[in-house]
Amino acid sequence: MGMAEFLMKALICFLSGSVPFAWFAVKTFKGTDVRRVADGNPGAVNVFRACGPVIGSSVLLLDFLKGALPVYLLKAGTSYRQLPILAIMPVLGHAFSPWLGFKGGKAITTSFGIWTALTLWEAPMAMGFGAFISLVLFKGKPEYLKLLPMMASLAAYLALFLKGTNLWALFAYNVAVLAFMQFAYARKSIRRAKA
């Protein structure tokens, strides 16, 4: 795929991921900014807190689809090296949404979406298994600890099924974004506690 076409597809993926469904939902149904709810994360968990399970589940699905659909529809024709860059774009869009001043959510649900687009049920099943383990082992612990089993399970899946270096590159990008967002929200929580 030529560079111009690839850059256009990458931009579409980024913009898809950047749509702040959580912000729209809470603003529409509660008249407030989702970033003023609980930990300030513009993601589905805070929508559950602000608007309840029906609206929260809708935002959860939309955050998943904004990662899954663009990658699934646009991955055809991308080269081995281009694919991980294309796939991480919705996650970056969610984490650094231009509509929210280049600040966004933790990108966990959107990460499930991109892996679904590339592996169908396989990688999300591994991630879901890790998430279940984290609920058992790290109940009541900080969220960054809960992410460890999820991403370790994803790494085990990639290793066991001998996935190529392009998916390992995507894994590295994904871990970097998730870790950065966890660090950013942990710092924000510490600042709030001191205020």
Backbone as JSON Lines, residues from 0, in Angstrom:
{"i":0,"aa":"M","n":[0.84,-1.18,0.0],"ca":[0.0,0.0,0.0],"c":[0.88,1.24,0.0]}
{"i":1,"aa":"G","n":[0.51,2.21,-0.84],"ca":[1.28,3.44,-0.9],"c":[1.18,4.24,0.38]}
{"i":2,"aa":"M","n":[2.14,5.12,0.59],"ca":[2.2,5.88,1.84],"c":[1.01,6.8,2.01]}
{"i":3,"aa":"A","n":[0.57,7.46,0.93],"ca":[-0.56,8.39,1.04],"c":[-1.82,7.65,1.45]}
{"i":4,"aa":"E","n":[-2.08,6.49,0.84],"ca":[-3.27,5.71,1.2],"c":[-3.18,5.21,2.64]}
{"i":5,"aa":"F","n":[-1.99,4.76,3.03],"ca":[-1.81,4.28,4.4],"c":[-2.05,5.39,5.41]}
{"i":6,"aa":"L","n":[-1.5,6.57,5.16],"ca":[-1.67,7.69,6.08],"c":[-3.14,8.08,6.2]}
{"i":7,"aa":"M","n":[-3.87,8.02,5.07],"ca":[-5.3,8.33,5.11],"c":[-6.04,7.31,5.98]}
{"i":8,"aa":"K","n":[-5.72,6.03,5.8],"ca":[-6.37,4.99,6.61],"c":[-6.01,5.15,8.09]}
{"i":9,"aa":"A","n":[-4.77,5.46,8.36],"ca":[-4.34,5.65,9.75],"c":[-5.08,6.83,10.38]}
{"i":10,"aa":"L","n":[-5.27,7.91,9.61],"ca":[-5.99,9.07,10.13],"c":[-7.44,8.72,10.42]}
{"i":11,"aa":"I","n":[-8.07,7.95,9.53],"ca":[-9.45,7.52,9.76],"c":[-9.55,6.7,11.04]}
{"i":12,"aa":"C","n":[-8.61,5.78,11.23],"ca":[-8.61,4.96,12.44],"c":[-8.43,5.81,13.69]}
{"i":13,"aa":"F","n":[-7.53,6.77,13.62],"ca":[-7.3,7.66,14.76],"c":[-8.55,8.46,15.08]}
{"i":14,"aa":"L","n":[-9.18,9.03,14.06],"ca":[-10.36,9.86,14.28],"c":[-11.53,9.02,14.79]}
{"i":15,"aa":"S","n":[-11.65,7.79,14.3],"ca":[-12.69,6.9,14.81],"c":[-12.49,6.67,16.3]}
{"i":16,"aa":"G","n":[-11.27,6.36,16.69],"ca":[-10.97,6.12,18.1],"c":[-11.14,7.35,18.97]}
{"i":17,"aa":"S","n":[-11.02,8.53,18.36],"ca":[-11.05,9.77,19.14],"c":[-12.45,10.23,19.52]}
{"i":18,"aa":"V","n":[-13.48,9.63,18.94],"ca":[-14.86,10.08,19.23],"c":[-15.17,9.81,20.71]}
{"i":19,"aa":"P","n":[-15.44,10.85,21.49],"ca":[-15.63,10.68,22.95],"c":[-17.08,10.32,23.3]}
{"i":20,"aa":"F","n":[-17.44,9.07,23.04],"ca":[-18.82,8.65,23.3],"c":[-19.21,8.83,24.76]}
{"i":21,"aa":"A","n":[-18.27,8.59,25.66],"ca":[-18.57,8.75,27.09],"c":[-18.91,10.2,27.41]}
{"i":22,"aa":"W","n":[-18.18,11.13,26.84],"ca":[-18.44,12.55,27.06],"c":[-19.82,12.92,26.55]}
{"i":23,"aa":"F","n":[-20.14,12.48,25.32],"ca":[-21.45,12.79,24.73],"c":[-22.59,12.2,25.58]}
{"i":24,"aa":"A","n":[-22.42,10.97,26.03],"ca":[-23.48,10.29,26.78],"c":[-23.78,11.0,28.09]}
{"i":25,"aa":"V","n":[-22.74,11.3,28.87],"ca":[-22.96,11.93,30.17],"c":[-23.46,13.35,30.0]}
{"i":26,"aa":"K","n":[-22.96,14.06,28.99],"ca":[-23.43,15.42,28.73],"c":[-24.9,15.41,28.34]}
{"i":27,"aa":"T","n":[-25.29,14.42,27.52],"ca":[-26.67,14.34,27.04],"c":[-27.65,13.94,28.14]}
{"i":28,"aa":"F","n":[-27.28,12.93,28.92],"ca":[-28.23,12.36,29.88],"c":[-28.13,12.94,31.29]}
{"i":29,"aa":"K","n":[-26.99,13.53,31.62],"ca":[-26.82,14.08,32.97],"c":[-26.46,15.57,32.97]}
{"i":30,"aa":"G","n":[-26.15,16.1,31.81],"ca":[-25.83,17.52,31.72],"c":[-24.53,17.92,32.36]}
{"i":31,"aa":"T","n":[-23.63,16.96,32.53],"ca":[-22.34,17.27,33.13],"c":[-21.22,16.65,32.3]}
{"i":32,"aa":"D","n":[-20.0,16.99,32.66],"ca":[-18.83,16.48,31.96],"c":[-18.38,15.19,32.63]}
{"i":33,"aa":"V","n":[-18.21,14.13,31.84],"ca":[-17.79,12.83,32.41],"c":[-16.45,12.94,33.13]}
{"i":34,"aa":"R","n":[-15.65,13.93,32.77],"ca":[-14.36,14.11,33.42],"c":[-14.48,14.65,34.84]}
{"i":35,"aa":"R","n":[-15.71,14.98,35.25],"ca":[-15.97,15.41,36.62],"c":[-16.56,14.27,37.46]}
{"i":36,"aa":"V","n":[-16.65,13.09,36.86],"ca":[-17.22,11.93,37.55],"c":[-16.09,11.02,38.02]}
{"i":37,"aa":"A","n":[-16.13,10.61,39.29],"ca":[-15.18,9.64,39.88],"c":[-13.74,10.01,39.55]}
{"i":38,"aa":"D","n":[-13.03,9.14,38.77],"ca":[-11.61,9.4,38.52],"c":[-11.37,10.32,37.33]}
{"i":39,"aa":"G","n":[-12.45,10.82,36.71],"ca":[-12.29,11.76,35.61],"c":[-12.01,11.11,34.27]}
{"i":40,"aa":"N","n":[-12.03,9.79,34.21],"ca":[-11.74,9.08,32.97],"c":[-12.94,9.15,32.02]}
{"i":41,"aa":"P","n":[-12.75,9.67,30.8],"ca":[-13.85,9.71,29.84],"c":[-14.04,8.35,29.15]}
{"i":42,"aa":"G","n":[-14.44,7.38,29.95],"ca":[-14.64,6.03,29.45],"c":[-15.92,5.43,29.98]}
{"i":43,"aa":"A","n":[-16.19,4.2,29.58],"ca":[-17.47,3.55,29.88],"c":[-17.72,3.36,31.37]}
{"i":44,"aa":"V","n":[-16.66,3.09,32.15],"ca":[-16.87,2.84,33.58],"c":[-17.48,4.07,34.26]}
{"i":45,"aa":"N","n":[-17.01,5.25,33.9],"ca":[-17.59,6.45,34.49],"c":[-19.0,6.73,33.98]}
{"i":46,"aa":"V","n":[-19.31,6.26,32.78],"ca":[-20.69,6.39,32.28],"c":[-21.6,5.48,33.09]}
{"i":47,"aa":"F","n":[-21.14,4.27,33.42],"ca":[-21.92,3.4,34.31],"c":[-22.21,4.12,35.63]}
{"i":48,"aa":"R","n":[-21.2,4.78,36.17],"ca":[-21.36,5.47,37.45],"c":[-22.35,6.63,37.34]}
{"i":49,"aa":"A","n":[-22.26,7.36,36.23],"ca":[-23.08,8.57,36.09],"c":[-24.49,8.28,35.57]}
{"i":50,"aa":"C","n":[-24.62,7.32,34.66],"ca":[-25.88,7.14,33.93],"c":[-26.52,5.77,34.1]}
{"i":51,"aa":"G","n":[-25.82,4.83,34.74],"ca":[-26.4,3.51,34.94],"c":[-26.0,2.51,33.89]}
{"i":52,"aa":"P","n":[-26.49,1.26,34.03],"ca":[-26.01,0.16,33.19],"c":[-26.42,0.22,31.72]}
{"i":53,"aa":"V","n":[-27.59,0.77,31.42],"ca":[-28.05,0.77,30.01],"c":[-27.17,1.7,29.18]}
{"i":54,"aa":"I","n":[-27.02,2.94,29.62],"ca":[-26.19,3.9,28.89],"c":[-24.73,3.48,28.97]}
{"i":55,"aa":"G","n":[-24.31,3.0,30.13],"ca":[-22.93,2.55,30.28],"c":[-22.59,1.42,29.34]}
{"i":56,"aa":"S","n":[-23.49,0.45,29.2],"ca":[-23.25,-0.68,28.29],"c":[-23.21,-0.22,26.83]}
{"i":57,"aa":"S","n":[-24.05,0.77,26.51],"ca":[-24.05,1.31,25.14],"c":[-22.71,1.96,24.82]}
{"i":58,"aa":"V","n":[-22.18,2.73,25.76],"ca":[-20.88,3.38,25.54],"c":[-19.77,2.34,25.48]}
{"i":59,"aa":"L","n":[-19.87,1.31,26.32],"ca":[-18.88,0.22,26.28],"c":[-18.84,-0.4,24.89]}
{"i":60,"aa":"L","n":[-20.0,-0.68,24.32],"ca":[-20.07,-1.25,22.97],"c":[-19.51,-0.29,21.93]}
{"i":61,"aa":"L","n":[-19.86,0.97,22.04],"ca":[-19.36,1.96,21.06],"c":[-17.85,2.13,21.16]}
{"i":62,"aa":"D","n":[-17.31,2.13,22.39],"ca":[-15.85,2.24,22.55],"c":[-15.14,1.01,21.97]}
{"i":63,"aa":"F","n":[-15.78,-0.15,22.07],"ca":[-15.24,-1.37,21.46],"c":[-15.29,-1.27,19.93]}
{"i":64,"aa":"L","n":[-16.43,-0.86,19.41],"ca":[-16.61,-0.81,17.95],"c":[-15.74,0.25,17.28]}
{"i":65,"aa":"K","n":[-15.46,1.34,17.97],"ca":[-14.64,2.38,17.33],"c":[-13.19,1.93,17.18]}
{"i":66,"aa":"G","n":[-12.82,0.86,17.89],"ca":[-11.53,0.23,17.65],"c":[-11.63,-0.89,16.63]}
{"i":67,"aa":"A","n":[-12.66,-1.71,16.77],"ca":[-12.78,-2.91,15.94],"c":[-13.12,-2.6,14.48]}
{"i":68,"aa":"L","n":[-14.12,-1.76,14.25],"ca":[-14.62,-1.56,12.88],"c":[-13.6,-0.93,11.93]}
{"i":69,"aa":"P","n":[-12.98,0.2,12.3],"ca":[-12.06,0.79,11.32],"c":[-10.87,-0.11,10.99]}
{"i":70,"aa":"V","n":[-10.34,-0.79,12.0],"ca":[-9.2,-1.67,11.74],"c":[-9.63,-2.85,10.86]}
{"i":71,"aa":"Y","n":[-10.77,-3.44,11.17],"ca":[-11.26,-4.58,10.38],"c":[-11.52,-4.17,8.93]}
{"i":72,"aa":"L","n":[-12.12,-3.01,8.74],"ca":[-12.49,-2.57,7.39],"c":[-11.31,-2.05,6.58]}
{"i":73,"aa":"L","n":[-10.29,-1.53,7.25],"ca":[-9.2,-0.87,6.53],"c":[-7.89,-1.65,6.51]}
{"i":74,"aa":"K","n":[-7.85,-2.81,7.15],"ca":[-6.58,-3.54,7.24],"c":[-6.16,-4.17,5.91]}
{"i":75,"aa":"A","n":[-7.1,-4.43,5.02],"ca":[-6.77,-5.06,3.74],"c":[-5.77,-4.2,2.98]}
{"i":76,"aa":"G","n":[-4.73,-4.85,2.48],"ca":[-3.73,-4.15,1.67],"c":[-2.6,-3.54,2.46]}
{"i":77,"aa":"T","n":[-2.71,-3.52,3.8],"ca":[-1.61,-2.98,4.59],"c":[-0.46,-3.99,4.6]}
{"i":78,"aa":"S","n":[0.73,-3.48,4.64],"ca":[1.9,-4.35,4.68],"c":[2.1,-4.89,6.09]}
{"i":79,"aa":"Y","n":[3.01,-5.84,6.19],"ca":[3.35,-6.47,7.48],"c":[3.76,-5.41,8.5]}
{"i":80,"aa":"R","n":[4.52,-4.42,8.06],"ca":[4.99,-3.37,8.96],"c":[3.94,-2.29,9.22]}
{"i":81,"aa":"Q","n":[3.06,-2.08,8.26],"ca":[2.04,-1.05,8.42],"c":[0.92,-1.46,9.37]}
{"i":82,"aa":"L","n":[0.62,-2.75,9.43],"ca":[-0.54,-3.23,10.18],"c":[-0.52,-2.82,11.66]}
{"i":83,"aa":"P","n":[0.59,-3.02,12.4],"ca":[0.54,-2.62,13.81],"c":[0.36,-1.13,14.01]}
{"i":84,"aa":"I","n":[0.88,-0.33,13.09],"ca":[0.72,1.13,13.2],"c":[-0.74,1.5,12.96]}
{"i":85,"aa":"L","n":[-1.34,0.9,11.92],"ca":[-2.75,1.16,11.63],"c":[-3.62,0.75,12.82]}
{"i":86,"aa":"A","n":[-3.33,-0.44,13.38],"ca":[-4.17,-0.99,14.44],"c":[-4.09,-0.2,15.74]}
{"i":87,"aa":"I","n":[-2.96,0.42,16.03],"ca":[-2.85,1.15,17.3],"c":[-3.52,2.53,17.21]}
{"i":88,"aa":"M","n":[-3.84,2.98,16.03],"ca":[-4.38,4.34,15.85],"c":[-5.69,4.59,16.61]}
{"i":89,"aa":"P","n":[-6.68,3.67,16.61],"ca":[-7.89,3.95,17.4],"c":[-7.59,4.05,18.9]}
{"i":90,"aa":"V","n":[-6.65,3.27,19.39],"ca":[-6.27,3.32,20.8],"c":[-5.64,4.69,21.11]}
{"i":91,"aa":"L","n":[-4.77,5.15,20.23],"ca":[-4.18,6.48,20.41],"c":[-5.25,7.56,20.33]}
{"i":92,"aa":"G","n":[-6.21,7.39,19.41],"ca":[-7.3,8.36,19.28],"c":[-8.12,8.46,20.56]}
{"i":93,"aa":"H","n":[-8.4,7.31,21.17],"ca":[-9.17,7.3,22.41],"c":[-8.36,7.92,23.55]}
{"i":94,"aa":"A","n":[-7.09,7.58,23.63],"ca":[-6.24,8.06,24.73],"c":[-5.89,9.54,24.6]}
{"i":95,"aa":"F","n":[-5.8,10.03,23.35],"ca":[-5.39,11.41,23.11],"c":[-6.37,12.08,22.15]}
{"i":96,"aa":"S","n":[-7.62,12.13,22.58],"ca":[-8.69,12.66,21.72],"c":[-8.52,14.16,21.48]}
{"i":97,"aa":"P","n":[-8.45,14.57,20.21],"ca":[-8.36,16.01,19.93],"c":[-9.61,16.76,20.37]}
{"i":98,"aa":"W","n":[-10.74,16.06,20.49],"ca":[-12.0,16.69,20.91],"c":[-12.01,16.98,22.41]}
{"i":99,"aa":"L","n":[-11.08,16.38,23.14],"ca":[-10.99,16.61,24.59],"c":[-9.64,17.21,24.95]}
{"i":100,"aa":"G","n":[-9.1,18.01,24.04],"ca":[-7.81,18.66,24.32],"c":[-6.65,17.7,24.34]}
{"i":101,"aa":"F","n":[-6.72,16.64,23.51],"ca":[-5.69,15.6,23.43],"c":[-5.49,14.89,24.77]}
{"i":102,"aa":"K","n":[-6.58,14.82,25.53],"ca":[-6.62,13.99,26.74],"c":[-7.8,13.05,26.56]}
{"i":103,"aa":"G","n":[-7.65,11.83,27.0],"ca":[-8.73,10.88,26.77],"c":[-8.78,9.81,27.82]}
{"i":104,"aa":"G","n":[-9.37,8.69,27.42],"ca":[-9.59,7.59,28.34],"c":[-8.43,6.62,28.4]}
{"i":105,"aa":"K","n":[-8.61,5.58,29.2],"ca":[-7.55,4.61,29.44],"c":[-7.4,3.6,28.3]}
{"i":106,"aa":"A","n":[-8.37,3.54,27.4],"ca":[-8.27,2.79,26.14],"c":[-8.31,1.27,26.28]}
{"i":107,"aa":"I","n":[-8.83,0.76,27.37],"ca":[-8.87,-0.69,27.55],"c":[-9.9,-1.33,26.63]}
{"i":108,"aa":"T","n":[-11.11,-0.77,26.59],"ca":[-12.16,-1.33,25.75],"c":[-11.8,-1.21,24.27]}
{"i":109,"aa":"T","n":[-11.24,-0.09,23.87],"ca":[-10.83,0.1,22.48],"c":[-9.71,-0.87,22.12]}
{"i":110,"aa":"S","n":[-8.86,-1.21,23.08],"ca":[-7.82,-2.22,22.85],"c":[-8.45,-3.58,22.55]}
{"i":111,"aa":"F","n":[-9.48,-3.95,23.29],"ca":[-10.21,-5.19,22.97],"c":[-10.71,-5.14,21.53]}
{"i":112,"aa":"G","n":[-11.18,-3.96,21.11],"ca":[-11.7,-3.81,19.75],"c":[-10.66,-4.07,18.67]}
{"i":113,"aa":"I","n":[-9.48,-3.5,18.83],"ca":[-8.47,-3.67,17.77],"c":[-8.0,-5.12,17.68]}
{"i":114,"aa":"W","n":[-7.88,-5.78,18.84],"ca":[-7.44,-7.18,18.81],"c":[-8.53,-8.08,18.23]}
{"i":115,"aa":"T","n":[-9.78,-7.72,18.44],"ca":[-10.87,-8.47,17.82],"c":[-10.82,-8.33,16.31]}
{"i":116,"aa":"A","n":[-10.53,-7.13,15.82],"ca":[-10.45,-6.9,14.37],"c":[-9.37,-7.75,13.72]}
{"i":117,"aa":"L","n":[-8.31,-8.05,14.46],"ca":[-7.18,-8.78,13.88],"c":[-7.22,-10.29,14.13]}
{"i":118,"aa":"T","n":[-7.84,-10.71,15.22],"ca":[-7.8,-12.14,15.57],"c":[-9.18,-12.74,15.84]}
{"i":119,"aa":"L","n":[-10.22,-11.96,15.57],"ca":[-11.6,-12.35,15.91],"c":[-11.71,-12.62,17.4]}
{"i":120,"aa":"W","n":[-12.07,-13.81,17.81],"ca":[-12.33,-14.07,19.23],"c":[-11.08,-14.45,20.02]}
{"i":121,"aa":"E","n":[-9.98,-14.79,19.34],"ca":[-8.85,-15.42,20.02],"c":[-8.17,-14.51,21.05]}
{"i":122,"aa":"A","n":[-7.64,-13.38,20.59],"ca":[-6.94,-12.49,21.53],"c":[-7.88,-11.92,22.59]}
{"i":123,"aa":"P","n":[-9.11,-11.5,22.22],"ca":[-10.01,-11.02,23.28],"c":[-10.35,-12.09,24.31]}
{"i":124,"aa":"M","n":[-10.42,-13.35,23.88],"ca":[-10.67,-14.43,24.84],"c":[-9.51,-14.53,25.83]}
{"i":125,"aa":"A","n":[-8.28,-14.44,25.33],"ca":[-7.11,-14.48,26.21],"c":[-7.11,-13.28,27.15]}
{"i":126,"aa":"M","n":[-7.42,-12.1,26.61],"ca":[-7.46,-10.89,27.44],"c":[-8.56,-10.99,28.49]}
{"i":127,"aa":"G","n":[-9.71,-11.53,28.09],"ca":[-10.81,-11.69,29.02],"c":[-10.48,-12.66,30.14]}
{"i":128,"aa":"F","n":[-9.75,-13.73,29.79],"ca":[-9.31,-14.69,30.81],"c":[-8.4,-13.99,31.81]}
{"i":129,"aa":"G","n":[-7.46,-13.18,31.3],"ca":[-6.57,-12.43,32.18],"c":[-7.32,-11.44,33.04]}
{"i":130,"aa":"A","n":[-8.35,-10.81,32.46],"ca":[-9.16,-9.86,33.23],"c":[-9.9,-10.57,34.36]}
{"i":131,"aa":"F","n":[-10.39,-11.77,34.08],"ca":[-11.07,-12.55,35.12],"c":[-10.1,-12.91,36.26]}
{"i":132,"aa":"I","n":[-8.91,-13.34,35.87],"ca":[-7.88,-13.67,36.87],"c":[-7.56,-12.45,37.73]}
{"i":133,"aa":"S","n":[-7.49,-11.29,37.08],"ca":[-7.16,-10.07,37.84],"c":[-8.25,-9.72,38.84]}
{"i":134,"aa":"L","n":[-9.51,-10.02,38.51],"ca":[-10.59,-9.75,39.45],"c":[-10.47,-10.62,40.69]}
{"i":135,"aa":"V","n":[-9.97,-11.84,40.48],"ca":[-9.8,-12.76,41.61],"c":[-8.57,-12.39,42.44]}
{"i":136,"aa":"L","n":[-7.45,-12.15,41.76],"ca":[-6.19,-11.91,42.46],"c":[-6.03,-10.5,43.0]}
{"i":137,"aa":"F","n":[-6.58,-9.52,42.27],"ca":[-6.3,-8.12,42.6],"c":[-7.56,-7.32,42.92]}
{"i":138,"aa":"K","n":[-8.56,-7.99,43.47],"ca":[-9.78,-7.29,43.85],"c":[-9.44,-6.22,44.89]}
{"i":139,"aa":"G","n":[-9.89,-5.0,44.6],"ca":[-9.62,-3.89,45.51],"c":[-8.24,-3.28,45.36]}
{"i":140,"aa":"K","n":[-7.45,-3.78,44.42],"ca":[-6.1,-3.25,44.19],"c":[-6.14,-2.2,43.08]}
{"i":141,"aa":"P","n":[-5.07,-1.43,42.9],"ca":[-5.03,-0.43,41.83],"c":[-5.22,-1.07,40.46]}
{"i":142,"aa":"E","n":[-5.79,-0.27,39.55],"ca":[-6.13,-0.79,38.23],"c":[-4.92,-1.27,37.44]}
{"i":143,"aa":"Y","n":[-3.77,-0.62,37.62],"ca":[-2.6,-1.03,36.85],"c":[-2.21,-2.47,37.16]}
{"i":144,"aa":"L","n":[-2.44,-2.9,38.41],"ca":[-2.16,-4.3,38.75],"c":[-3.13,-5.24,38.04]}
{"i":145,"aa":"K","n":[-4.37,-4.78,37.86],"ca":[-5.38,-5.59,37.2],"c":[-5.07,-5.77,35.71]}
{"i":146,"aa":"L","n":[-4.35,-4.82,35.14],"ca":[-3.99,-4.93,33.72],"c":[-2.91,-5.98,33.46]}
{"i":147,"aa":"L","n":[-2.09,-6.26,34.47],"ca":[-0.97,-7.18,34.27],"c":[-1.4,-8.57,33.81]}
{"i":148,"aa":"P","n":[-2.35,-9.24,34.48],"ca":[-2.77,-10.55,34.0],"c":[-3.4,-10.51,32.6]}
{"i":149,"aa":"M","n":[-4.11,-9.42,32.31],"ca":[-4.75,-9.3,31.0],"c":[-3.71,-9.26,29.88]}
{"i":150,"aa":"M","n":[-2.7,-8.42,30.07],"ca":[-1.68,-8.3,29.02],"c":[-0.74,-9.5,29.01]}
{"i":151,"aa":"A","n":[-0.52,-10.12,30.18],"ca":[0.29,-11.35,30.23],"c":[-0.43,-12.47,29.48]}
{"i":152,"aa":"S","n":[-1.75,-12.55,29.62],"ca":[-2.52,-13.56,28.9],"c":[-2.47,-13.32,27.39]}
{"i":153,"aa":"L","n":[-2.51,-12.06,27.01],"ca":[-2.39,-11.73,25.58],"c":[-1.01,-12.13,25.06]}
{"i":154,"aa":"A","n":[0.03,-11.86,25.83],"ca":[1.39,-12.25,25.43],"c":[1.51,-13.77,25.32]}
{"i":155,"aa":"A","n":[0.9,-14.49,26.25],"ca":[0.93,-15.95,26.21],"c":[0.24,-16.46,24.95]}
{"i":156,"aa":"Y","n":[-0.88,-15.85,24.6],"ca":[-1.58,-16.22,23.37],"c":[-0.69,-16.01,22.15]}
{"i":157,"aa":"L","n":[-0.04,-14.85,22.07],"ca":[0.83,-14.56,20.92],"c":[1.97,-15.56,20.84]}
{"i":158,"aa":"A","n":[2.52,-15.94,22.0],"ca":[3.64,-16.89,22.02],"c":[3.19,-18.3,21.68]}
{"i":159,"aa":"L","n":[2.1,-18.74,22.27],"ca":[1.64,-20.12,22.06],"c":[1.2,-20.39,20.63]}
{"i":160,"aa":"F","n":[0.6,-19.38,20.01],"ca":[0.11,-19.56,18.65],"c":[1.07,-18.99,17.61]}
{"i":161,"aa":"L","n":[2.3,-18.72,18.03],"ca":[3.39,-18.33,17.14],"c":[3.0,-17.18,16.22]}
{"i":162,"aa":"K","n":[2.43,-16.14,16.81],"ca":[2.04,-14.98,16.0],"c":[3.29,-14.2,15.59]}
{"i":163,"aa":"G","n":[3.16,-13.51,14.46],"ca":[4.31,-12.85,13.86],"c":[4.77,-11.61,14.62]}
{"i":164,"aa":"T","n":[5.91,-11.11,14.19],"ca":[6.49,-9.94,14.86],"c":[5.63,-8.7,14.71]}
{"i":165,"aa":"N","n":[4.78,-8.65,13.67],"ca":[3.92,-7.47,13.54],"c":[2.9,-7.4,14.69]}
{"i":166,"aa":"L","n":[2.36,-8.55,15.12],"ca":[1.44,-8.54,16.26],"c":[2.19,-8.31,17.57]}
{"i":167,"aa":"W","n":[3.43,-8.76,17.65],"ca":[4.24,-8.45,18.83],"c":[4.54,-6.95,18.9]}
{"i":168,"aa":"A","n":[4.74,-6.34,17.74],"ca":[4.95,-4.89,17.71],"c":[3.69,-4.17,18.19]}
{"i":169,"aa":"L","n":[2.53,-4.62,17.72],"ca":[1.28,-4.04,18.18],"c":[1.12,-4.23,19.68]}
{"i":170,"aa":"F","n":[1.46,-5.4,20.18],"ca":[1.4,-5.67,21.62],"c":[2.25,-4.66,22.38]}
{"i":171,"aa":"A","n":[3.47,-4.42,21.9],"ca":[4.36,-3.46,22.57],"c":[3.77,-2.05,22.55]}
{"i":172,"aa":"Y","n":[3.23,-1.65,21.4],"ca":[2.6,-0.32,21.31],"c":[1.42,-0.23,22.28]}
{"i":173,"aa":"N","n":[0.61,-1.28,22.3],"ca":[-0.59,-1.29,23.14],"c":[-0.22,-1.21,24.62]}
{"i":174,"aa":"V","n":[0.76,-1.99,25.03],"ca":[1.22,-1.96,26.43],"c":[1.74,-0.56,26.78]}
{"i":175,"aa":"A","n":[2.47,0.05,25.86],"ca":[3.03,1.38,26.13],"c":[1.93,2.41,26.34]}
{"i":176,"aa":"V","n":[0.89,2.38,25.5],"ca":[-0.21,3.34,25.64],"c":[-0.98,3.09,26.93]}
{"i":177,"aa":"L","n":[-1.31,1.83,27.2],"ca":[-2.07,1.51,28.42],"c":[-1.28,1.89,29.68]}
{"i":178,"aa":"A","n":[0.02,1.61,29.67],"ca":[0.86,1.94,30.83],"c":[0.93,3.46,31.02]}
{"i":179,"aa":"F","n":[1.09,4.19,29.93],"ca":[1.14,5.65,30.02],"c":[-0.15,6.21,30.6]}
{"i":180,"aa":"M","n":[-1.3,5.69,30.12],"ca":[-2.58,6.19,30.61],"c":[-2.8,5.84,32.07]}
{"i":181,"aa":"Q","n":[-2.38,4.64,32.48],"ca":[-2.49,4.28,33.9],"c":[-1.65,5.21,34.76]}
{"i":182,"aa":"F","n":[-0.44,5.5,34.3],"ca":[0.45,6.41,35.02],"c":[-0.17,7.8,35.12]}
{"i":183,"aa":"A","n":[-0.74,8.28,34.01],"ca":[-1.34,9.62,33.98],"c":[-2.51,9.71,34.95]}
{"i":184,"aa":"Y","n":[-3.37,8.69,34.98],"ca":[-4.52,8.73,35.87],"c":[-4.14,8.5,37.32]}
{"i":185,"aa":"A","n":[-3.07,7.74,37.55],"ca":[-2.59,7.57,38.93],"c":[-2.07,8.91,39.46]}
{"i":186,"aa":"R","n":[-1.34,9.64,38.64],"ca":[-0.85,10.97,39.06],"c":[-2.0,11.91,39.33]}
{"i":187,"aa":"K","n":[-3.02,11.85,38.46],"ca":[-4.19,12.72,38.65],"c":[-4.88,12.4,39.97]}
{"i":188,"aa":"S","n":[-5.01,11.12,40.29],"ca":[-5.65,10.7,41.55],"c":[-4.86,11.18,42.76]}
{"i":189,"aa":"I","n":[-3.53,11.14,42.67],"ca":[-2.69,11.61,43.78],"c":[-2.86,13.12,43.97]}
{"i":190,"aa":"R","n":[-2.92,13.86,42.85],"ca":[-3.12,15.31,42.94],"c":[-4.48,15.64,43.56]}
{"i":191,"aa":"R","n":[-5.5,14.88,43.17],"ca":[-6.85,15.12,43.74],"c":[-6.87,14.84,45.24]}
{"i":192,"aa":"A","n":[-6.17,13.78,45.64],"ca":[-6.15,13.4,47.05],"c":[-5.46,14.48,47.9]}
{"i":193,"aa":"K","n":[-4.46,15.13,47.31],"ca":[-3.73,16.17,48.04],"c":[-4.48,17.5,48.08]}
{"i":194,"aa":"A","n":[-5.38,17.68,47.1],"ca":[-6.1,18.98,47.0],"c":[-7.12,19.15,48.13]}
